[in-house]
Amino acid sequence: MKFADLNSLHQKFFSTLQSGERSKSDWWARERLGLLKRHGFLISKRATFTGVGYYLATDLAHTALSNMRSFRTFVRPLTEIDVRTFEHDRRIVEARLALERLGRAVNWAPERRLKSELALNMGLPRQYQPDAIYWNKLQEPMAFELEVSVKGKDRYADKIRKYVDVIRC
């Protein structure tokens, strides 16, 4: 995720307690995020047009993850939230969380990771790369594309045609 707010992080990482019960508040999430922020693993940015605070990983978090999981590469963290793509990115986080909560998505690979890892981007030119790839309940790879603005039917058809070509190869 490029960024996430408290509610999204609570839902993703803290909504189920060790006992298996559902969390009744975001208190523990708030505590943990505060601790990660104090130790330099997270920064928070307030989106002035929403008034909501969002968390972003830091270079320290990137280094720690890279050292803990050397078998995997991690994309460099962002230092700012891009207002031009904010709504699109925020909705992708919401869609991901909903799909994962319903058990319909696992192993989510977001756009930035797809663009950085040749093996994941399936050789697609940048304009055809989806917003994410995940695996469904049947362990089939799924391309996820979210459009927040209306585009011409020919652009949708072109993207779908390109995805079908990749699947058939």
C-alpha positions in Angstrom: 0.0 0.0 0.0 1.3 3.5 -0.8 -0.3 4.8 2.4 -3.1 3.9 4.8 -5.2 5.5 7.5 -5.8 4.2 11.0 -9.0 2.5 10.1 -7.5 0.6 7.2 -4.5 -0.5 9.2 -6.8 -1.6 12.1 -8.9 -3.6 9.7 -5.9 -5.2 8.0 -3.7 -6.0 11.0 -5.5 -5.5 14.3 -9.2 -6.4 13.8 -8.8 -10.0 15.0 -7.4 -10.5 18.5 -5.1 -13.3 19.4 -8.1 -15.0 21.1 -9.8 -15.0 17.7 -12.4 -12.4 18.8 -13.1 -9.3 16.8 -11.5 -6.1 18.1 -14.0 -3.7 19.6 -11.8 -0.5 19.1 -8.8 0.8 17.3 -6.9 1.4 20.6 -4.2 -1.2 20.1 -3.7 -0.2 16.5 -3.3 3.4 17.5 -0.8 2.3 20.2 1.3 0.1 17.9 1.3 2.7 15.1 2.4 5.4 17.6 5.2 3.1 18.7 6.3 2.5 15.1 6.2 6.2 14.4 8.2 7.1 17.5 10.9 4.6 16.4 11.1 6.0 12.9 9.4 3.1 11.0 6.4 5.2 10.0 5.7 8.9 9.2 2.2 10.4 9.2 0.9 12.9 6.7 -2.4 14.7 6.9 -4.3 14.9 3.7 -5.4 18.6 4.0 -8.4 18.1 1.7 -9.7 15.2 3.8 -8.5 16.1 7.3 -7.5 12.5 7.8 -4.0 11.4 8.8 -2.3 8.7 6.7 0.8 6.6 7.5 3.7 5.9 5.1 6.6 3.6 5.7 10.1 5.1 6.0 13.5 4.1 4.7 14.2 2.5 8.1 11.1 0.3 7.7 12.2 -0.6 4.2 15.7 -1.6 5.5 14.2 -3.6 8.3 11.8 -5.5 6.0 14.6 -6.1 3.5 16.8 -7.5 6.2 14.1 -9.7 7.7 12.9 -11.1 4.4 16.0 -11.1 2.2 14.4 -13.5 -0.2 12.0 -10.8 -1.4 12.5 -7.3 -2.7 10.5 -4.3 -1.4 9.8 -1.1 -3.3 11.2 2.1 -1.8 8.7 3.9 0.4 7.0 7.1 -0.7 7.7 10.3 1.2 4.6 12.2 0.1 1.0 11.4 -0.9 0.3 12.3 -4.5 -2.9 14.3 -4.5 -3.4 13.6 -8.2 -3.9 9.8 -7.6 -5.1 10.0 -3.9 -8.7 9.0 -4.5 -7.7 6.2 -6.8 -5.1 4.9 -4.4 -7.5 5.2 -1.4 -10.2 3.2 -3.2 -7.7 0.5 -4.1 -6.9 0.1 -0.4 -10.6 -0.2 0.4 -11.2 -2.7 -2.4 -8.2 -4.8 -1.3 -9.3 -4.9 2.3 -12.8 -5.9 1.3 -11.6 -8.7 -1.0 -9.2 -10.0 1.6 -11.9 -9.9 4.4 -14.2 -11.9 2.2 -11.5 -14.5 1.5 -11.6 -13.7 -2.2 -8.0 -12.3 -2.5 -4.6 -13.4 -1.2 -1.0 -12.6 -2.1 -1.9 -9.1 -3.3 0.9 -7.6 -5.4 0.2 -3.8 -5.9 1.1 -1.7 -8.9 4.4 -0.4 -7.5 5.6 -3.9 -6.9 4.5 -5.1 -10.3 6.4 -2.3 -12.0 9.6 -3.0 -10.0 9.6 -6.8 -10.5 9.8 -8.0 -14.0 8.6 -11.5 -13.1 5.4 -10.1 -11.8 4.5 -7.6 -14.5 4.1 -10.4 -17.1 6.0 -8.4 -19.7 3.1 -5.9 -20.1 3.9 -2.4 -21.2 3.4 0.2 -18.4 0.1 1.5 -19.7 -1.4 -2.0 -19.5 -0.1 -3.1 -16.1 -3.0 -3.5 -13.7 -3.3 -1.8 -10.4 -2.7 -5.1 -8.7 -2.5 -8.9 -9.2 -3.9 -11.3 -6.6 -4.9 -14.9 -6.3 -8.5 -15.8 -5.9 -10.1 -18.7 -3.9 -9.3 -21.2 -6.7 -5.6 -20.1 -6.6 -5.9 -18.4 -10.0 -4.1 -15.1 -10.7 -6.5 -12.2 -11.1 -5.7 -8.7 -12.5 -7.3 -5.9 -10.6 -7.9 -2.6 -12.4 -9.8 0.4 -10.8 -10.9 3.3 -12.9 -12.2 6.3 -11.1 -12.8 8.4 -14.2 -14.8 7.3 -17.2 -12.8 6.3 -20.2 -13.8 5.5 -23.8 -15.0 1.9 -24.5 -12.1 1.4 -26.9 -9.6 1.9 -24.0 -11.3 -0.7 -21.9 -11.5 -3.1 -24.8 -7.8 -2.6 -25.6 -6.8 -3.3 -22.0 -9.0 -6.4 -21.8 -7.6 -7.7 -25.1 -4.1 -7.2 -23.8 -4.9 -9.2 -20.6 -6.4 -12.0 -22.6 -3.4 -12.2 -24.9 -1.1 -12.6 -21.8 -3.3 -15.2 -20.3 -3.4 -17.3 -23.5 0.3 -17.3 -23.9 
